[in-house]
Structure formats: structure tokens, C-alpha cells
Amino acid sequence: MKPVEVHRTIEGPQDAPVLILSGSVGSNLDMWLPQRAALSDEYRVISYDHRGHGKSPVPAGPYTIADLAGDVLALLDQLEIEKAHFCGLSLGGAVGQWLGRYHPHRLDQLVLACTSSSFAPPEAWAERAENVRTKGTEWLADFSLGRWLSKDFDDPQQRAAIRAMVANTPADGYISCCSALGSWDFAGELAEIPTPTLVIAGSEDPATPPEHLRDIAAAIPRSRLAVLEGAAHLANIERPVEFNDLLRAHLLG
């Protein structure tokens, strides 16, 4: 599928190392606000909306992970960036795995957070897509919130913002990404990723449990695993200080 020009923000010094932030299905680039605020003094931080999400175009689906990764490569080409650090969470982590396997020459360091080499079975994603088709993204917002944040996360303002982010995701874009996630099975490719990789899990993540991340870290040759205690799926929001510290240490090599 032809690449689309994704909506993005670019923050930080023009001559600093580039860090790409790639988010979860059902999110937009605002899910990275804690990282953008903390890291844009040190890095040229580029956060973006996947196709079908936020302010990015919503081409006809279904999509594949390769389609989404192609959008990232097109973004790098458009901005004349030869290599960048890449941090992907959930769906963004699948994009990072694909890039690490097939375009490692475009990556400096790779971070895979709260993701999987194989998500739920295709039937589960088809059922979720049908629920969004019939019930809309309001249903999706309530469903996602219970999986993305732990029950102990007590910031009502952030909860409301995350719920609104999901509820405002274009239904057609989300449904098309369900197809991408349902067909994703990358376990057999992980050993071919040469890029130094940090793998981050949330100990309370029901969507991509820690054992999924342990399997990824065990398969990628130059990788290490960190588990953030008490964090659910959006570990970057629930444990921003620890997440950012892990990022900094890994990006410095």
C-alpha cells in the first residue's frame, strides 16, 4: 500500500539525535506528552499519529504492519533523516520490530514497550473491529481504559484525556489496524533484528503481559528486558520517570 504523510510534531534541537515515538492502536501522539516534555531538550523528538489515527489520513483498509512501517520510512525520507532512534509501544512496537528486521540501517537504537510478537488471535481482533463498527469508539474508549491503566492510577484528568483520545479515533482507521494486529506473527523474525534493543514491560499489563516481552527479549540477540512494577499497558504514562530514565540510558548506548 502506498505510504501516507502522517501527522507529526517535531520538538527539540535541529542538530540533536532523532527519536521517533510510535504509539498504541487507538491513540494519538499526545500519549507521548511525558516523553516529549522530558526528552526534547536532548533529542529531536518526532511523535506521530498512525494512519487512521488522530490527524493522519484515513486511507481505505485493511492495513498491515508493513504499511504502517512504510509510513515511518516515508517520514524519515521526507525529513531527510538517515537514521533515528525508535521507541514504539504496543502497535508502535510491532512497527519497530518490522523496521528492526527489514530496515535496521535506518535505526540507531530500538525500544519496544508493552508490545508482542503475536497479539490476540485474528478472531478476537475481528470481534473487536465488529464491536467498533456497531457500537462506535465510545464503547472502545471504556474497553481500552480498563486495560491501558492500572486500577491504582489516580489521575482523573489524565484518565479523562486518554478516554477522549480513544473515543476520537476514527472508527475506520481503528478497524483497519485491527486487521494489521490480527495478522501479526513475528516471533520467527525476531532473531534477525541486529539493532540494540531495550524491551520494556508493565507488570500489570493485561494486553501484552510481561511474558510476551520476555519472549521478545529472549529472541532478539542484542536486547535486554526491564519490567516497570505497577504499570499497565501505557507504562510510559503510569511510570514516566522510570520509563524516561530507561530510554535515556539505552539511547546513550
Disulfide bonds with the S-S distance in Angstrom:
none
